[in-house]
Amino acid sequence: MSRLKIDISGKLLSSVSLAVRITDINYGNHTGNDAMIGLIHEARMTWLQQYNYTELNIEGVGLIMGDIAIEFKKESFYGDILEIKLYAGEITKSSFDLFYTISTTRHNNPILVAKVKSGMVCYNYNEKKIALIPVQLLQILKGI
C-alpha cells in the first residue's frame, strides 16, 4: 500500500501555537483526525485575522475548502502545544494551496506530528460561485 507523502513548499505565511484540548482527544487517547482538521482551521483563521480577514470576508470574497490531505507522523496528546506553520503553495486565479507543518516539543525534543495540504478556493457566497483571488490576498500569498 502506498502512503500519502506531502512535500511542504512555498512561502512561510505564519506560525500559530495551539494547545491540544481534552475535546480533541479520541478513544485512542490521542488527537483525533477530525480534531486535527479543526486545529488546522483555527490556525488558518488566526492567520487571516492578522489581516482583519475572516473566511467569509477577504475584500468581499470568502474561502471554501476544495480538498485536504493529512500525513500523520506522530501522535499528539492532551496538553501538547502544537506549533502550526502555514505556507503558501500553488496559486491559480481563483484558488491556492496552503501547506501546514504541525509539531510539538516533548522532553526538549522537537516532534513532527503531521504535514497537511489544503486547497482553498475563493468563493462568492452571495452569488454561489467561484471568485478571483482578491489582489490584497494575492500579494500576501506571494509575499509582495
N, C-alpha and C positions, 0 to 999 in steps of 0.2 A: 504494500500500500504506500503510495507516495504521500508525503506530508506537505502541507502548505508552507511555503517559505516567503516571507515578506522582507524585501530589501528596502531599508529606510534610505530615502534620498530626499534632496530638496533643502530649502532654506529653513533654518530654525525660526519658528514664529514666537514661541512662548514656552515657559516651563511653569507647571502648576503643581502644587502639593495638595494631596487629598488624603484624608485618613480613611482606612477601611472601617466601615461601621458594622455593628453587630447585625444589622439588617442585610448586609452584603454577604453574609456567611450562609453557606448551604449545608445540606446534610453531611457532606464530606468534610465539614469543619474548615473549609477554605472559601475564598471569594468565588461566588457562582458566576458562570458565564453571562447570565443576564445582568448581574450586578456590575460586571466589568463594562458592559455596554453603557450602563448608567453612569459609571465613573468617567468614561470617555466623553459622554455627552456633557457632563458637568465641566470637564476640562475645556471642552470646546466653547461652552457658554462663558466660562471665565475669561478665555482668550478674547472672545467677541466683546465682552463688557469693557475690556481695556480701551476700546474704540467707541464706547457708548452704543454698541450694536446689540441686537438680540437675533435669534434665528428667524424671527418673524419680521424684522425690520433692519435691513442693511441698505441705507439710502433708498428705502421704498421697496426693496426686494427681500424675499425670505430665502431660507435654505431648506432643502429636503434631502434626506439621506437616500442615495441611489443604491449603495451597497456597502457592505462592511465585511472585513475578514480579520480574524484574530489568530495569531500564532502564539499559543501559550507556551511559556518556557519553564516557569516555576510557579508554585503555589504562592498566594498571598493570604494573610491571616488577619483576624480582628486585631486592630491596633496598629497594623503596619501603616507607615506614612509612605504613600506612593508618590513618586515624582513622575509626572506625566509631561513629556516633551512633545510638542506639536511641530510638525514640519510641513511645509507646502510642497506638494508634488506636482504632477502634470496638471496643466491648466488649459482648458479649452475656452470657447467664447461664452459658454453657459455653465461650466462645471469645473471642479478642481478636486484633486486628491489631497487628503490630509493623512499624514503618517504620524504615528504615535509610538514612542517608546515608554514603557511603564516599568519602573524599577523601584526598589526599596533597599534599605540597608539594615542588615542584621549582624550583630556582633562585629561591627565596623567593616563588614564585607558588603560591597555592592552586589545586588542580585537583580538580574533582568527577569522580570515577571512575564512580560508579553510585548509583542510587537503588533501593531494594528494599522490597517489601511481602511479609510472610509472615503467613499466617493460622494462628494457634496454637489448638489445641483441647485442652481439659483432658480427660484420659483416665485411667480406672482400668484399669491393665494387668492386675490380678488378675481383675477381672470382665469384661474385654474390652469395656468400654462407655464412652461419653462421660460425663463427670462435671461437676459445677458448679465454677466458679472458686472456689477457697478464699478466704475473707474476707480473709486477710492479703495474698494476691496482688492481689486486687481493690483493696485500699487502696493498694498500691504503684503499680498501674497508674493509679489516679485521683489519686495524689499526696496522699493523705489522711494 
